[in-house]
Amino acid sequence: MTQRLRFLAAGLAAIAFNALPALASAHPDAPHAAEASASALTGAAAEAAQVVDAFHAALKAGDAAKAASLMADTAVIYEAGGVERSKADYASGHLARDAAFLKTASATVERRTGGAHVDLAWVASEGRLKGMADGKAIDRITTETMILTRTPQGWRITHAHWSSRAASAAH
């Protein structure tokens, strides 16, 4: 498994970000530190977080079609310095490999925050991912930011930014 795929899998496992302070302060109803579930968020932010959770559940279940259906066609994915500029780019490349890896990985969301304004929402999560790749143990601290847009079909992921680092013994 390439380093890029490990980082992407870490991010896809749901998991994490330490808030967006500027956006949170711009939206006074957004919680600054939330429990690790969509239920800790309220209103539209909670609805958007449910879509993020459904995206990760679809990947974990190996349902690439369901995961892709939760993304906007124009979704942009940033990860480890790389970019995929559309849902089609992601679906034709990393999506199936991410789903295969995540089927056997263990992912936890440790913190989540988010907010929404009109038809735009953000969900930021922090977590941990453990699994095996190419015979090697993976243990990563992960961060994820998802931006979603409300469409007639519901919330859709328009941007994902995934990042991770090796977990230290202290975590």
Rosetta blueprint (number, residue, H / E / L):
1 M L
2 T L
3 Q H
4 R H
5 L H
6 R H
7 F H
8 L H
9 A H
10 A H
11 G H
12 L H
13 A L
14 A L
15 I L
16 A E
17 F L
18 N L
19 A L
20 L L
21 P H
22 A H
23 L H
24 A H
25 S H
26 A H
27 H L
28 P L
29 D L
30 A L
31 P L
32 H L
33 A L
34 A E
35 E L
36 A L
37 S L
38 A H
39 S H
40 A H
41 L L
42 T L
43 G H
44 A H
45 A H
46 A H
47 E H
48 A H
49 A H
50 Q H
51 V H
52 V H
53 D H
54 A H
55 F H
56 H H
57 A H
58 A H
59 L H
60 K H
61 A L
62 G L
63 D L
64 A H
65 A H
66 K H
67 A H
68 A H
69 S H
70 L L
71 M E
72 A E
73 D E
74 T E
75 A E
76 V E
77 I E
78 Y E
79 E E
80 A L
81 G L
82 G E
83 V E
84 E E
85 R L
86 S L
87 K H
88 A H
89 D H
90 Y H
91 A H
92 S H
93 G L
94 H H
95 L H
96 A H
97 R H
98 D H
99 A H
100 A H
101 F H
102 L H
103 K L
104 T L
105 A L
106 S E
107 A E
108 T E
109 V E
110 E E
111 R E
112 R E
113 T E
114 G E
115 G E
116 A E
117 H E
118 V L
119 D L
120 L E
121 A E
122 W E
123 V E
124 A E
125 S E
126 E E
127 G E
128 R E
129 L E
130 K E
131 G E
132 M E
133 A E
134 D L
135 G L
136 K E
137 A E
138 I E
139 D E
140 R E
141 I E
142 T E
143 T E
144 E E
145 T E
146 M E
147 I E
148 L E
149 T E
150 R E
151 T E
152 P L
153 Q L
154 G E
155 W E
156 R E
157 I E
158 T E
159 H E
160 A E
161 H E
162 W E
163 S E
164 S E
165 R E
166 A E
167 A L
168 S L
169 A L
170 A L
171 H L
